[in-house]
Structure formats: structure tokens, C-alpha cells
Amino acid sequence: MFTVYNGLTVALTVVLSTVSLLMLLDRSPEGSRWRGVLSARAARWLGPRTLGRITWVPIAIVAAAGYAVVVGFDLSAGLYACHGASGSADLIGMYHSGRAFWSRGDPFNVLDCGGASIEVPYGLAAVLLDAAGSAGGLAGTSAVWGVVAVALVPLAWYATDGDRRYRTLFLALSPIYFPLVSGQIDGASNAITPVAVLAAVILGARSERIGGAVGGFLATARFPSLFPVLAVLGSGRRRFLGAAAAIAAFGAGTVVAYAVWRSEFFDVVFLGQVDRRSFSLNAWGILFNQGWLPGGSGISVLQAALTVAVTAAAFFAARSALRSAAITLTGIALVTQFLSFNILAGLLPVGLVGHRPRWWLWAVATVGAINYDIALNVLAWTDGVYGPTDVLDAVLTALLLGLFVELWRGRRGASASPPGPTGAAAPGGV
């Protein structure tokens, strides 16, 4: 059934997708008749001085306000409250995970509404965030992850050279930022992946060891995040030192978690996610929907091998930290057998790489939103009609493949110049 909530989500997606498209046309180097129209009107409405003084601060304030309004409404309306035996939600699991940490329990298997047990497949960094937020109840847990979501804005600003205002605005106006990341807890929790990547980019430009250590520890929240963090460090002068620091930090966090929680941690965070077969927005989703996916561990082994191969190729071949990360993130989105709409949040750094990749990212975000909000959430899961989502799964896979090829073709076009207030964008760079 198509609800009012679905309608609002679709309407907001259409608006943001349209605005993002106008921004792309406004900056189109291909000589579009729209070129410069949007920026000229914005300068007329706001004044050229006001427009020129926009930094990441007002963008972050608006993003934080949007997150607070949406999550605040959800909390006040009882969306996350338990109603008898139903009403499970990610936020409840995260809150109980944080409380389990303080009570020395198992934060990866917690009780949900109705006494049912649910799994929380997030590693040490996420558990610590849940623990910090749980002191304030559901609102505190929401606030902690809201900080992570909004942190993407200043990180995007400082991770790139060139026109930071335009690139940060494009990221913030993407349908996979708001309402996905800065509008709901499910998306905010997945923002830890681009946060880890951008933190590694910024810090790694100054010290590969520090960038690797911070990125590696943050990657413990969602273990696939380690791969794009490693790819980031490949553009540095001391790339092996940075990679070693990332692996050491990730390994230390994993060892600590395993020492404390043993198989309760490892089975949920690693094995459970590798073998997860519920739905997917890429070509794997077609196999799920049609019942064509073979059993056994062979597929998981193949996916792991392809992920390692893509990461190694990006680590050694790309000269730009952001482009290396974008190649790996896109490769993971192609090969993973569980690509949810929330996980698409990991692709946000692609919007900082260049004009042509931004076009591909816009298409991926738009198709992914339509697929999840309408074709999957309404037509498939509610009405039992899987044809439209199968078609959009194929379209999204083709778009991801096109984005991957575009990023790979430009891997040598960007130097490894560090981002910074005075840095200049390299020709063909980020």
C-alpha cells in the first residue's frame, strides 16, 4: 500500500534529484544552454557577496536541522516505540546495543520489541557510539549518529580542492544524503563508511600513519569500510606505512572485540554480513527475487576475491586519494550481494571526484531511490510484483558499471596533491 510517508519520501527525492540535475547542468562543460543559469539566479537572489561567503557551516546547520526535524518527529510520533509484539526498528537495536555494552552484555545480539532477539551487525567503533548515545535514551542514540551524518559536510569541504562550495552542496543535495543520511537513523549509521574514507583522505594528506590509524579504527564499525580506506592511502608517498597503520588499527579493534565477545561478535559482524541474502538493489537482487542464486560459499569467496582485487588495483594505480576510494566503493557496490539503499550512502565521496562521475552518481542515486521507495518497498514487498524492481536492479548495475569504468579511465588524470585551504586542484583532478 502506498502511504503518505511513501509519497512524501518520493516527492522529496524528486525535488532533490531535480535540483541536483540543475546544478550539474549549470556546471556542464559540454556547453549546455543551462550553463551558468542557476548560479546567476542564485547570485541575484542571495547577492554575489552572500553566495561567495557560503562555507560548510550553514550547509551543516541546515543538514542538522533537517535531521533533527525528521528524527524528532519520528520519536514524538512513537514510530520507534514498541507496540505489543511488533515495532522493531534499527534505532531500538542500536540503543539496546549501547545499553548492553554498559551492562557487560552482548551488544551484537539484543532484545527487541516483543522479546524477540535481533542482531546488530556493527563493530567496535559503532558499539562505542551506541554506548555513548544510549545514556540519553533513544534521543541520545539518534543524536550521536546525527553527528556522524552531519560530519560528512565539513569532511567533504576539507577533503577536496577546487570549488568546495559547489561540491559540498552537490553532496548535501543528493537523494542519498538527505533524506537517506541526514534524515533517518538507518542512513545515518551507514554514514560511518564515507566518514571513515574522508577522514583518511584529510588526515592521510598530512600523515599517512595518522590517516590510516583513524580510518582503520572507524572502519571497524562496518568492516567493508576498510577496503576504501586502504585504497585512499595508496596515493601517499609512504603508502605502505599508511596501509600498515590502517590494518593495525582495524586489527586491534577487531582483536579487542573478539577477546571480549568471542563468537557473538565474529559471527554477527563478519560471517552474518558476508552470507546475508535478503535483498539487493544490484543484479544480485534479480537472483534473489527469482530464486536463481545457488547455495554454498563459492559466491562469498568470489566476492571477497573481487573486492581484494579492486582494492589492490586502486591502491597501486590511482594517483588521487578520493578517486582511489571512489573506485573501491563503486566496486564493492557492484560485487556485494547485499546492496541496500542505505549502503548507497557509501558512494557519497564519488561526488567530490569530478564532473563526469557526478553525473553517474546522480543517476545512481535517483534510480536507487525510485527502486527502493516504490519498486521494492511498495510494489514488491507489499503487492508481490517484482518485475519493476528486477528491471531497476539491472539498470542500477549498469550505472554502477559505467561509473566504475569512468573512474578507472580517469585514475591517472589526478595527482596526489593534498587537500587544503590553499591547495590548487590538479588538472583533471578532484
ROZA-918173 format. One line per field, with one value per residue: x, y, z negated of N, C-alpha, C in turn. Coordinates in steps of 0.2 Angstrom, whole numbers. Layout:
% residues N
neast X;...
nnorth Y;...
nup Z;...
caeast X;...
canorth Y;...
caup Z;...
ceast X;...
cnorth Y;...
cup Z;...
END
This chain:
% residues 430
neast 4;3;8;6;18;27;24;28;42;45;42;51;63;61;62;75;83;80;85;98;101;99;110;121;119;121;134;139;152;150;144;130;114;109;120;127;115;108;117;119;106;105;115;108;97;102;113;129;140;135;133;146;152;147;150;155;148;134;128;130;122;109;108;109;98;87;89;86;73;66;69;66;52;49;52;43;31;30;36;46;43;39;25;16;20;26;35;48;64;79;84;80;87;100;101;98;110;120;116;119;132;136;131;139;135;130;132;129;119;103;88;73;57;43;51;59;74;87;100;114;124;136;153;166;169;156;149;154;150;136;135;139;128;117;116;107;95;83;83;96;104;100;105;119;122;117;127;137;132;130;143;149;148;157;169;168;170;183;190;192;199;197;181;174;162;152;154;152;139;132;134;127;114;111;100;104;110;101;85;91;104;105;92;87;89;94;101;110;118;125;133;145;154;158;162;173;181;183;189;201;206;208;217;227;233;242;248;252;252;244;232;229;227;216;206;206;202;189;184;181;168;159;165;168;172;185;192;190;197;210;213;213;225;234;238;248;264;271;264;263;266;255;245;248;246;233;228;233;226;213;214;218;206;197;203;202;187;184;191;183;170;170;163;150;152;160;153;141;145;155;154;139;136;143;137;124;108;96;89;94;99;107;112;112;100;90;93;90;76;71;74;86;98;113;117;129;147;154;151;152;166;171;166;174;187;186;184;195;204;200;202;216;220;216;223;237;236;229;231;225;218;205;199;204;197;184;184;185;174;164;166;164;150;146;149;144;133;123;116;109;98;102;116;120;124;138;143;144;157;160;155;164;174;174;167;161;160;151;139;136;134;123;113;114;110;97;90;92;84;71;69;70;61;49;48;53;49;35;29;35;37;25;14;18;23;37;43;46;56;66;70;75;85;94;96;102;114;120;123;131;142;145;149;160;169;171;178;189;195;199;209;223;223;223;233;241;240;238;223;218;217;224;227;228;218;222;225;212;209;203
nnorth -6;11;23;39;43;36;44;57;54;51;62;71;66;67;81;84;77;84;97;93;89;101;108;101;103;117;118;112;107;104;114;116;124;127;131;140;147;144;147;161;165;162;170;182;182;180;188;192;193;187;174;170;169;158;144;128;128;134;125;113;116;117;104;97;103;98;84;84;88;78;65;69;71;58;51;58;55;41;32;23;17;2;-8;-19;-35;-30;-18;-16;-9;-1;9;5;-7;-2;6;-3;-11;-2;0;-13;-14;-6;-14;-25;-35;-43;-34;-37;-46;-43;-39;-36;-27;-36;-46;-52;-58;-48;-45;-35;-29;-21;-16;-12;2;7;1;8;21;19;16;28;36;30;33;44;39;34;46;51;41;43;56;55;47;56;67;60;59;73;77;73;84;95;87;83;96;99;89;91;100;115;121;121;124;122;108;103;107;100;86;87;89;78;64;53;59;68;63;51;50;61;61;50;37;24;27;36;29;21;31;31;24;33;43;38;36;49;55;48;53;66;67;58;65;73;65;49;39;43;46;33;26;32;30;16;12;18;11;-1;-1;-4;-17;-19;-6;-4;-7;3;13;8;9;23;27;23;33;40;46;37;25;11;12;19;10;-1;5;7;-6;-11;-4;-7;-21;-21;-16;-26;-37;-34;-33;-47;-53;-49;-52;-64;-77;-72;-59;-61;-69;-62;-49;-52;-65;-66;-55;-57;-68;-63;-64;-57;-45;-35;-21;-21;-32;-44;-44;-48;-61;-65;-62;-70;-83;-89;-89;-99;-110;-112;-108;-103;-91;-81;-82;-79;-65;-59;-61;-53;-40;-38;-38;-27;-17;-18;-15;-1;4;4;9;22;39;49;51;52;48;35;29;31;22;10;10;10;-2;-12;-9;-15;-29;-34;-44;-39;-25;-12;2;11;7;13;25;25;29;43;50;50;60;71;69;72;80;72;59;64;65;52;47;55;49;35;38;43;32;22;27;27;14;8;15;14;3;-8;-7;-4;-10;-23;-29;-26;-28;-39;-39;-41;-38;-24;-20;-29;-25;-12;-15;-21;-9;-1;-8;-7;6;8;0;8;20;15;11;24;31;23;25;38;37;40;54;62;70;67;78;86;90;106;122;131;124;119;114;99;97;89;83;81
nup 0;4;-6;-15;-20;-11;1;-3;-4;9;16;10;15;28;29;24;33;45;42;40;53;60;55;60;74;74;71;82;93;106;113;111;113;101;94;81;78;66;56;58;56;42;37;40;31;18;18;24;15;3;8;11;-1;-7;-17;-23;-35;-36;-28;-35;-46;-41;-37;-49;-56;-47;-50;-64;-64;-56;-63;-76;-74;-71;-83;-93;-88;-91;-82;-84;-95;-105;-101;-108;-101;-90;-80;-78;-75;-68;-77;-90;-91;-91;-102;-113;-110;-114;-128;-132;-131;-142;-152;-152;-143;-129;-115;-102;-100;-104;-113;-106;-102;-109;-115;-106;-98;-90;-78;-79;-67;-68;-71;-83;-84;-81;-91;-102;-99;-100;-114;-119;-115;-121;-134;-134;-130;-117;-110;-113;-107;-93;-92;-93;-81;-72;-73;-67;-54;-50;-51;-38;-30;-34;-32;-19;-13;-17;-11;2;16;27;32;18;12;21;23;11;8;19;14;2;7;13;16;9;-2;-10;-10;-15;-23;-31;-38;-43;-54;-50;-38;-43;-51;-42;-37;-42;-35;-23;-31;-37;-26;-21;-32;-32;-20;-22;-34;-30;-20;-27;-36;-33;-42;-53;-46;-41;-54;-60;-50;-49;-62;-63;-53;-58;-62;-51;-43;-29;-26;-27;-16;-5;-13;-14;0;1;-5;4;13;6;2;-7;-6;-10;-24;-28;-25;-33;-45;-45;-44;-56;-66;-63;-65;-78;-85;-81;-87;-100;-102;-99;-109;-120;-116;-109;-99;-98;-93;-81;-73;-70;-65;-55;-48;-47;-39;-27;-22;-20;-13;-8;-2;13;22;33;47;40;33;43;44;31;31;40;36;41;36;32;19;5;2;12;19;10;8;20;21;11;16;28;22;15;26;33;23;22;35;36;26;30;43;45;43;36;20;17;29;29;18;22;33;27;18;27;34;23;22;33;32;20;12;5;7;0;0;-10;-11;1;-3;-5;7;8;7;21;27;25;34;48;63;73;66;56;63;66;52;49;57;52;38;40;47;38;27;32;35;22;14;21;31;24;10;11;22;24;10;4;13;20;33;43;55;59;49;53;65;62;54;63;71;62;59;71;72;61;66;77;70;63;73;79;68;67;79;78;68;69;71;61;49;33;25;9;0;-5;-12;-4;7;24;37;46;63;71;59;42
caeast 0;7;6;8;25;30;23;32;48;46;41;57;68;61;64;82;85;79;89;105;102;100;117;125;118;124;142;141;157;149;141;123;111;108;126;128;109;106;122;117;100;106;118;104;93;106;118;135;144;132;134;153;154;144;155;152;144;127;126;129;117;103;108;107;91;83;89;83;66;63;70;62;45;48;52;37;25;30;37;51;40;36;18;15;25;29;38;56;67;86;86;79;93;106;100;99;117;123;115;122;139;137;130;144;132;132;129;128;113;100;81;69;50;40;56;62;81;89;107;116;130;141;159;168;168;149;146;156;145;129;136;139;122;112;114;102;89;83;85;103;107;99;109;126;123;116;133;141;129;132;151;150;148;164;174;168;173;191;193;193;201;193;175;172;155;148;154;149;131;130;134;121;108;110;95;107;112;95;83;94;108;103;85;84;94;96;106;115;123;129;137;151;159;161;166;180;185;185;194;208;209;211;222;232;237;247;252;249;251;238;226;227;225;210;202;206;198;182;181;178;160;157;171;170;174;192;195;191;202;216;214;214;232;239;241;253;271;273;258;264;266;248;241;250;243;225;227;235;221;207;215;217;199;194;205;198;180;184;193;178;163;171;159;145;155;163;148;136;148;158;150;132;136;146;132;117;105;89;88;99;97;111;110;111;93;86;94;86;69;69;76;91;105;115;119;136;151;158;149;156;173;172;165;179;192;185;184;203;207;198;206;223;221;215;229;243;236;226;235;221;216;197;197;205;192;178;184;184;167;159;167;161;143;144;150;141;126;118;116;103;98;106;123;122;127;145;146;144;163;161;153;169;179;175;161;158;157;145;133;134;132;116;109;114;106;90;87;92;79;65;69;69;55;42;48;54;46;28;26;37;36;18;9;21;25;44;46;49;62;71;72;79;91;98;98;107;120;123;125;137;147;148;153;167;173;173;183;195;198;202;213;229;222;223;239;240;241;234;218;219;214;227;229;225;216;226;222;208;209;197
canorth 0;17;28;46;43;35;50;62;52;51;69;74;63;71;88;84;75;89;102;91;89;108;110;98;107;124;117;107;109;102;119;116;130;129;133;147;150;143;151;168;167;162;176;188;181;180;193;189;193;182;167;169;168;152;139;122;129;135;119;108;118;115;97;95;104;93;78;84;88;71;61;72;69;50;49;61;51;35;27;19;14;-5;-9;-26;-39;-28;-11;-17;-4;-1;13;1;-11;2;9;-9;-12;3;-2;-20;-13;-4;-19;-30;-40;-45;-29;-39;-49;-39;-40;-30;-27;-42;-51;-56;-56;-46;-45;-28;-31;-16;-17;-9;9;8;0;14;26;17;16;35;39;26;37;49;35;34;53;51;37;47;62;53;46;63;70;57;61;80;77;72;91;98;82;84;103;99;83;92;107;117;124;117;126;118;101;101;107;94;81;88;89;72;60;48;62;69;61;45;50;66;61;44;33;19;30;40;24;19;37;30;22;39;47;35;37;56;56;45;57;73;66;55;70;76;60;43;34;45;44;25;23;34;27;9;11;19;5;-7;0;-8;-20;-17;1;-5;-8;10;17;6;12;30;28;21;39;44;44;32;22;5;14;21;4;-5;8;6;-13;-12;-1;-11;-27;-20;-15;-32;-42;-32;-35;-54;-55;-48;-55;-70;-78;-67;-53;-63;-72;-57;-43;-54;-71;-65;-50;-60;-73;-61;-65;-54;-42;-31;-16;-23;-38;-50;-44;-52;-68;-67;-62;-76;-89;-92;-89;-105;-110;-114;-102;-101;-84;-77;-82;-75;-58;-57;-61;-47;-35;-38;-36;-20;-13;-18;-11;6;6;4;13;28;44;53;48;52;43;28;27;30;16;4;10;8;-9;-15;-9;-20;-36;-36;-47;-35;-18;-9;9;14;6;18;31;25;32;50;53;50;67;75;67;76;82;66;55;67;63;45;47;57;43;30;40;43;26;18;29;25;7;6;18;12;-4;-13;-6;-4;-15;-30;-31;-25;-30;-45;-38;-40;-36;-17;-19;-33;-20;-6;-18;-21;-3;2;-12;-4;13;7;-2;14;24;11;12;31;32;19;28;44;36;44;61;67;70;66;84;86;95;111;129;135;119;120;107;97;96;83;80;80
caup 0;5;-11;-14;-21;-4;5;-5;-3;16;18;8;19;35;29;23;39;50;40;42;60;62;53;65;80;73;72;88;98;113;117;111;113;94;90;78;76;59;52;59;52;35;35;40;26;12;18;25;9;-1;11;11;-8;-10;-19;-25;-41;-35;-25;-40;-51;-38;-37;-56;-57;-44;-54;-70;-62;-54;-69;-82;-73;-72;-91;-96;-85;-93;-77;-87;-102;-105;-102;-108;-99;-84;-81;-78;-71;-69;-82;-96;-92;-92;-109;-117;-110;-119;-135;-133;-132;-149;-157;-150;-140;-121;-111;-95;-100;-109;-113;-103;-104;-110;-117;-100;-98;-84;-78;-77;-64;-68;-75;-89;-83;-81;-98;-107;-98;-103;-121;-121;-114;-125;-140;-133;-128;-110;-108;-113;-101;-87;-91;-91;-74;-68;-72;-61;-47;-48;-50;-31;-27;-34;-29;-11;-12;-18;-8;9;18;32;29;12;11;26;22;4;9;23;9;-3;10;16;13;4;-8;-13;-17;-17;-28;-36;-38;-46;-58;-46;-34;-47;-54;-36;-35;-45;-29;-20;-36;-38;-20;-20;-37;-30;-15;-25;-39;-26;-16;-31;-39;-31;-48;-57;-42;-41;-60;-61;-46;-51;-68;-61;-48;-62;-63;-46;-41;-22;-25;-27;-9;-3;-17;-11;7;0;-7;10;17;2;3;-11;-6;-14;-31;-30;-25;-39;-51;-45;-46;-63;-70;-62;-68;-86;-86;-80;-92;-107;-101;-99;-115;-125;-115;-105;-93;-97;-89;-75;-69;-68;-62;-49;-44;-46;-34;-21;-19;-20;-7;-9;5;15;27;39;51;36;31;48;42;25;32;45;33;45;33;29;12;4;0;18;21;5;9;27;20;7;21;32;18;14;32;34;19;24;41;34;21;34;50;44;40;31;14;17;34;27;13;26;37;22;16;33;35;18;23;39;31;14;13;1;8;-2;1;-15;-9;6;-6;-5;13;7;9;28;29;24;38;54;66;76;60;53;67;64;46;49;60;47;33;42;49;32;23;35;34;15;11;25;34;19;4;12;27;22;3;2;19;23;40;43;61;59;46;56;71;59;52;69;73;57;60;77;70;57;70;80;65;62;79;79;63;69;85;75;62;69;73;55;45;26;21;3;0;-10;-11;1;12;31;40;51;70;71;53;39
ceast 4;4;8;15;29;29;27;40;50;46;48;63;67;63;72;85;85;84;97;106;103;107;122;125;121;131;144;146;156;145;133;120;109;114;126;121;107;111;120;111;101;110;114;99;96;111;125;140;142;134;141;155;151;150;151;147;137;124;125;124;110;102;106;100;86;83;85;75;63;64;66;54;44;48;45;31;25;32;42;49;38;29;16;21;28;32;45;58;75;88;85;85;99;106;101;107;121;122;118;129;141;136;134;140;134;128;128;121;108;92;78;62;47;45;59;70;83;97;109;123;135;147;160;167;160;146;148;151;138;129;135;132;116;111;109;96;89;85;93;107;106;104;116;127;121;122;137;138;131;139;153;151;155;169;174;171;180;194;195;196;196;187;172;164;150;148;151;141;129;129;128;114;106;104;98;111;106;89;87;98;106;96;82;90;97;102;111;120;127;134;144;156;162;164;173;184;188;190;201;211;212;217;228;236;242;251;248;247;245;231;224;225;218;205;201;202;191;179;179;171;157;163;173;173;182;195;195;196;209;218;216;222;237;242;246;260;274;266;258;263;259;244;242;247;236;224;228;229;214;208;215;210;195;196;202;191;180;186;187;172;164;166;153;146;156;157;143;140;152;154;143;132;138;141;125;114;97;86;94;97;102;108;109;103;89;87;90;79;66;71;82;98;107;117;127;140;155;157;153;163;175;171;171;186;192;186;192;206;206;202;213;225;221;221;235;242;233;231;232;218;208;195;199;200;185;178;183;177;162;160;164;153;141;144;146;134;121;119;110;103;102;114;125;125;135;148;146;151;164;159;158;175;180;168;157;156;151;138;131;131;125;111;108;109;98;86;87;86;72;64;67;62;48;43;48;49;38;26;28;35;28;13;12;23;33;47;49;56;68;74;77;85;96;101;103;114;124;126;131;143;150;152;160;172;176;178;189;199;202;207;220;229;222;229;237;241;236;229;220;217;217;229;225;223;220;222;218;208;202;194
cnorth 6;22;35;47;42;41;55;61;53;58;73;72;66;78;88;82;80;95;100;91;96;111;107;102;114;124;113;110;108;108;119;123;132;131;140;150;149;147;158;170;167;168;182;188;183;186;190;188;187;175;165;167;162;147;133;123;130;128;113;110;116;108;94;97;99;86;78;84;81;66;63;70;62;48;52;57;44;30;22;15;7;-5;-16;-30;-36;-21;-11;-11;-4;3;9;-3;-8;4;3;-11;-8;1;-9;-19;-11;-9;-25;-36;-41;-39;-31;-43;-46;-40;-34;-31;-34;-48;-54;-53;-54;-45;-37;-29;-25;-17;-12;-2;11;7;5;20;25;18;23;38;36;30;42;46;35;41;53;47;40;53;60;51;52;67;67;59;68;81;76;79;94;93;83;91;102;94;85;99;109;121;120;118;122;111;98;102;102;88;81;88;83;68;55;52;64;67;55;45;55;67;55;40;28;22;33;35;21;25;36;28;28;43;44;36;44;58;54;50;63;72;63;60;74;71;53;38;36;44;37;23;25;31;20;8;13;14;-1;-7;-5;-11;-19;-10;1;-4;-1;14;15;9;20;31;26;27;42;42;38;27;15;6;15;15;0;-2;7;-2;-15;-10;-5;-18;-27;-20;-22;-37;-40;-34;-43;-56;-55;-52;-62;-71;-74;-61;-56;-65;-67;-52;-46;-59;-69;-60;-53;-64;-70;-61;-63;-51;-38;-27;-17;-29;-44;-50;-48;-59;-70;-67;-68;-83;-93;-92;-96;-105;-111;-107;-100;-94;-79;-76;-78;-67;-56;-56;-54;-41;-33;-35;-29;-15;-12;-14;-3;8;8;9;20;33;49;49;47;47;36;25;26;24;10;4;7;0;-14;-15;-14;-27;-38;-39;-44;-28;-15;-2;13;13;11;24;31;28;39;53;54;57;72;74;71;77;76;61;57;65;56;44;49;52;37;32;40;37;22;20;27;18;5;9;16;5;-9;-13;-6;-10;-22;-32;-31;-29;-37;-45;-36;-38;-29;-17;-23;-28;-15;-9;-19;-14;0;-2;-9;2;12;5;4;19;21;12;20;33;29;23;35;43;39;51;65;65;69;72;84;91;100;118;132;130;121;114;106;96;89;80;81;87
cup 0;-1;-10;-15;-14;1;3;-3;5;19;16;13;26;35;28;30;45;48;42;49;63;60;58;71;79;73;78;92;105;117;117;110;106;90;88;76;69;54;52;56;44;33;35;34;19;12;19;19;4;1;10;4;-11;-11;-21;-31;-40;-32;-30;-45;-48;-38;-44;-58;-54;-48;-60;-69;-61;-60;-75;-81;-74;-79;-94;-94;-87;-88;-80;-93;-100;-106;-102;-106;-92;-85;-81;-74;-73;-75;-89;-97;-94;-100;-114;-116;-114;-126;-137;-135;-139;-154;-156;-147;-133;-117;-104;-94;-106;-108;-110;-105;-104;-112;-112;-100;-91;-84;-76;-74;-63;-73;-81;-89;-84;-88;-103;-106;-101;-111;-123;-121;-119;-132;-140;-130;-120;-107;-108;-108;-95;-86;-90;-84;-70;-68;-67;-54;-45;-47;-43;-28;-28;-31;-22;-9;-12;-14;0;10;23;28;24;11;15;25;16;5;13;18;5;0;14;13;8;-1;-12;-8;-20;-23;-33;-37;-42;-49;-54;-41;-37;-50;-48;-34;-38;-40;-26;-25;-37;-32;-20;-26;-35;-24;-18;-29;-35;-22;-20;-35;-37;-37;-52;-53;-42;-48;-62;-57;-47;-57;-66;-56;-52;-63;-57;-42;-33;-21;-25;-20;-6;-7;-15;-4;6;-1;-1;13;13;4;-1;-12;-10;-21;-33;-30;-31;-45;-51;-47;-53;-67;-69;-65;-76;-88;-86;-85;-99;-107;-102;-106;-121;-123;-111;-99;-92;-93;-82;-70;-66;-63;-55;-45;-42;-40;-27;-18;-19;-14;-8;-3;7;21;33;42;46;34;36;46;36;27;36;42;37;42;30;22;11;3;6;20;16;6;15;25;16;12;25;28;16;20;34;30;20;30;40;30;25;40;49;41;36;26;15;23;32;22;17;30;33;20;21;34;30;19;29;37;25;16;8;1;6;0;-4;-13;-4;3;-6;1;13;9;17;30;28;30;44;57;69;71;57;57;66;57;45;51;55;41;34;44;42;27;25;34;27;13;15;27;29;13;5;16;26;15;1;7;22;31;41;49;61;55;49;62;68;56;57;71;68;57;66;76;65;61;74;76;64;67;80;74;64;74;83;70;63;71;67;50;37;22;15;3;-6;-8;-5;7;18;33;46;58;70;64;49;37
END
